[in-house]
Amino acid sequence: MAAPEGRGLGMNDYATHNLTAPRPSHQLYFASLLDPDLALSFPCNRCGEVQLDELSERARNNYFLARTAEKLGRDFGPPMVIALDNGSIH
């Protein structure tokens, strides 16, 4: 499986249809099993639910890649929910 493009996603990769929406309070974070400098993260709620319709096409494709790779035990480990306000992990 090919590695995802880039070294993770920034807020600009989360193209939304509603530009006035509040910034997410949490991130769903997938650490790479192969490269400690590579990770993918996606805005989510405190339960780890990602609003796929709010992601750009690139971010959505990377989300599906991370989920599939995590389930196969390849490339990415299980996701962690991280609170953005204080950095705590759920």
Phi, psi and omega in degrees: 000133182286148178288146178293153180292136175084182182248049182107182185241139174261174181299334179291342179279355181258058180304126181245157176278337181244097185288350178265002180296145179293153177296144180296150181268347182220163174233143170264114191249124176249115177274144177286141174276347186254330185222112183297343179270356183253132177205156174237139177221151186219142178296141181207175174271182184294342178270358179087013180275125181261132176275095185299327180294340181272351181273150171292167179300318179298312180296319179298316178297319178293325176298312180296322177299311181297316180298315180294314181296322179294319181293329178276351182075023181239144173069309183233143177276182179297147183286153174239141174268124182242126176285128183284334184289326181227003177076008180287150181253134179257000000 
